[in-house]
Amino acid sequence: MDHKCDVCGFEIESKNANPDLKEDYQGKTYNFCCPLCQATFKTLPEQFVTHAANQ
Protein backbone atom coordinates (compact mmCIF):
# COMPACT_ATOMS: atom_id res chain seq x y z
CA MET A 1 0.00 0.00 0.00
CA ASP A 2 1.33 3.42 -0.91
CA HIS A 3 0.90 6.49 1.26
CA LYS A 4 1.10 10.25 0.86
CA CYS A 5 3.10 12.53 3.09
CA ASP A 6 0.56 14.12 5.41
CA VAL A 7 2.38 17.46 5.20
CA CYS A 8 3.31 18.01 1.55
CA GLY A 9 1.32 15.29 -0.24
CA PHE A 10 4.39 13.60 -1.79
CA GLU A 11 3.63 9.98 -2.70
CA ILE A 12 5.56 7.45 -0.61
CA GLU A 13 5.97 3.90 -1.94
CA SER A 14 5.59 1.36 0.86
CA LYS A 15 8.76 -0.47 -0.18
CA ASN A 16 10.75 2.78 0.24
CA ALA A 17 9.02 4.07 3.38
CA ASN A 18 11.23 4.88 6.35
CA PRO A 19 9.59 3.48 9.51
CA ASP A 20 11.11 6.34 11.54
CA LEU A 21 9.12 8.90 9.51
CA LYS A 22 5.77 8.22 11.18
CA GLU A 23 3.95 9.84 14.07
CA ASP A 24 0.93 8.67 16.02
CA TYR A 25 -1.40 11.52 16.91
CA GLN A 26 -4.87 11.20 18.43
CA GLY A 27 -5.10 7.51 17.53
CA LYS A 28 -4.05 7.87 13.88
CA THR A 29 -0.69 7.25 12.21
CA TYR A 30 0.67 10.02 9.99
CA ASN A 31 3.36 9.36 7.36
CA PHE A 32 6.08 11.70 6.15
CA CYS A 33 8.46 11.78 3.20
CA CYS A 34 11.34 13.44 5.07
CA PRO A 35 12.47 14.60 8.52
CA LEU A 36 11.57 18.22 7.68
CA CYS A 37 7.91 17.33 7.05
CA GLN A 38 7.87 15.25 10.25
CA ALA A 39 9.28 18.19 12.26
CA THR A 40 6.74 20.56 10.68
CA PHE A 41 3.92 18.21 11.71
CA LYS A 42 5.24 17.97 15.27
CA THR A 43 5.22 21.78 15.51
CA LEU A 44 1.66 22.30 14.19
CA PRO A 45 -0.16 18.95 14.17
CA GLU A 46 -3.68 20.42 14.21
CA GLN A 47 -3.03 22.16 10.90
CA PHE A 48 -2.25 18.85 9.22
CA VAL A 49 -4.85 16.68 10.97
CA THR A 50 -7.56 18.76 9.27
CA HIS A 51 -5.66 18.68 5.95
CA ALA A 52 -5.18 14.89 6.05
CA ALA A 53 -8.86 14.30 6.84
CA ASN A 54 -9.84 16.21 3.69
CA GLN A 55 -7.62 14.19 1.33
Secondary structure by P-SEA (a helix, b strand, c coil): cccccccccccccccccccccccccccbbbbbccaaaaaaaaacaaaaaaaaaac
